[in-house]
Amino acid sequence: MVTVNRQQSAMRIVQVEGLVEGGHPVRAIWEFVGRLDLSRFYDGIDAVEGGEGRPAWDPRMMISLWAYAYSRGVSSAREVSRLCEYDPAYQWLTGLQVVNYHSLSDFRVAHKAELEGLFTQVLGVLSSEGLITLERVMHDGTKIKACASGDSFRREERLRAHLEKAREQVKLMEEAGEEEVGPRLAQARRRAAREHQQRIEGAVRELERLQEAKNGEEREKVRVSMTDPEARIMKQADGGFAPSYNAQISTDAAHGAIVVAGLTQAGMDHGELEPALEKIEQVMGRLPGQAVVDGGYVGWETVLALDAMEVDLIGPALGRGQEEQLVCKGIAKEFHADAFTYDQQQDIFTCPEGKILKHRGTESAPGRTSHIYEARAADCLRCPMKGQCCPRNEKNGRTIRRTELHPTVIAWTERMETEQAKAIYRSRSQVAEFPNAWIKAKYCLRQFRSRGIQKAGIELLWACFTYNVQLWARLCWRPAMTG
């Protein structure tokens, strides 16, 4: 019988090229990155071989390493460094070298402009392979938690108290000697204290910026996070609330490639479509022919804006929520707006009980003009049907609105009721929501590891870069390998 002896030591000859098979996904990533122009990454390397300090890591290897790590659901620099010690795919990429986590972490967030240029190159490759057409783009958003907790949010008084303590701590650290802990540990403590002070100073600046838009008591209610001041409390898919950023991703419908991606601090998606389309035009050189979105993006102003851009907008028709709003106000169905009779010649409405509602004013907004009609308060207060018509109106008469839509909005609304538009909209979720779900489920990017919207945005871009590389590997590289 052969027993297991784990106390022995062994030396082996390792053929690095044979660590992974020919069709391994890591080879596809290495090959794809090798096709890209990485000169901007190499231009930033100042280390000279033979000079002082350790030679810089090869950017091609670092880019491939992070792309492969994200593809396996690993976003921790420490974990990637550990995997370099024993995982065959990581060893193949690094040539059996172990990359320290500091280098990995710094590389990930230090090349924003270079990474954006790299992402644009990827889009060029995918376009040349016919994987991006821009005929139809599906846009959607998802909330990704920030590197902060809900308990880290403070109001102005407590925030300034924490800042004062942080400054005192830095002063004590600077004055303290190095005899007890040694110079290295003392320097690390000073650095940590300074970084803590800088984060709170950033939180105070963000608080002051947010307070400028508030008045009176609202100013006192403003809170920001001490760890990530730019994060905002947002509603999550599970119904809870957490410090987050809103990731906006545009996906080409032809093969599901991500065209653009970015982060916002807005808790709602309304108003985020137009900036995304402008970014597509900037990156791709032209606008898509059609944009498909859910109801969170659609408003009258959005319809007009996309008409001016000559982009065909597909989304749910507006105005469907009016019935629900009336029900929420306690108004019976017999007294909804369509039960009131309009006299165009006199410009008045007559309610089901015969009371007159006269024109009281006009409200204008992009895409529509609303005419407001109101009944006399005395008529409504004496009316036996008040409890069903306007139960929550104790001082004024019943009001209704007559809305005149812009011709462009009318035409768009009619088009959205066609079967063709409805069929296109039904395909939205499987295209637009798939990258969001993949990034969270497969890449485990449910919470950012970096603080601040800029660094968190770089993390999102790494995930989207990896997503597109894997798309190319699945549709182009692997068929070429097997065929």
Buried (B, 14 or more C-beta within 10 A) or exposed (E): EEEEEEEEEEEEEEEEEEBBEEEBBBBBBBBBBEEBEBEBBEEEEEEEEEEEEEEBBBBBBBBBBBBBBBBBEBBBBEBBBBBBEEBBBBBBBBEEEBBBBEBBBEBBBEBEEBBBBBBEBBBBBBBEBEBBBBEBBBBBBBBBBBBBBEEBBBBBEEBBEBBEEBBEBBEEBEEEEEEEEEEEEBEEBBEEBBEBBEBBBBBBEBBEEBBEEEEEEEBEEBBBBBBBBBBBBBEBEEEEEBBBBBBBBBBBBBBBBBBBBBBBEBBEBBBBBBEBBEBBBEBBEEBBEBBBBBBBBBBBBBBBBBBEBEBBBBBBBBEEEBBEEBEEEEBBEEBBBEEBEBEEEEEBBBBEBEBBBBBEEEEEEEBBEEBBBBBBBEBBBEBEBBEBBBEEBEEEBBBBEBBEBBEBBBEBBEBBEEEEBEEBBEBBBEBBBBBBEBBBEBBBBBBBBBBBBEBBBBBBBBBBBBBBBBBBBEBBBBEEEEE
